[in-house]
């Protein structure tokens, strides 16, 4: 890829357009794949969970904007699956697209976000053949943090990446 064309003028960059249906479907399929064990994790019938399609599309667009940010400000660097999973986690917590009649919305979305975060790490570790274990206390701490603390998208991305660092003995 040629990165010789560089600029620091906003006029040189196009305005971000809404993502198309193909991109929405791709990102929705990825999210559904990452949530394949959600029923087991939450111990509920997940078919009773409803969602806001508009909010999910907004989440997907925010992730794509971040992908462009990585490309522009990190000289063509790709965002990667771990960061995408961390961003899904962050935006689901912030925008709360999921609802269930018997579960507080903020708690449901925080639990879904934790499931996405941990599954992103497990799926990535399986793809890269780097087995990683997430301690149960971390899962509880992450849930609590998403529910009650301020946690940035950058913090979540660093946390996800830290699980993939090589362990030295």
Secondary structure, DSSP 4 states (H G I P E B T S, - for coil): ---------GGGSPPPPPPPHHHHHHHHHHHHHHTTTHHHHHTS-GGG-EE-HHHHHHHHHHHHHHHHHHHHHTTT----HHHHHHHHHHHHHHH--EEBTTB-HHHHHHHHHHHHHHHHHHHHHHHTT------HHHHHHHHHHHHHS---HHHHHHHHHHTTSPP--
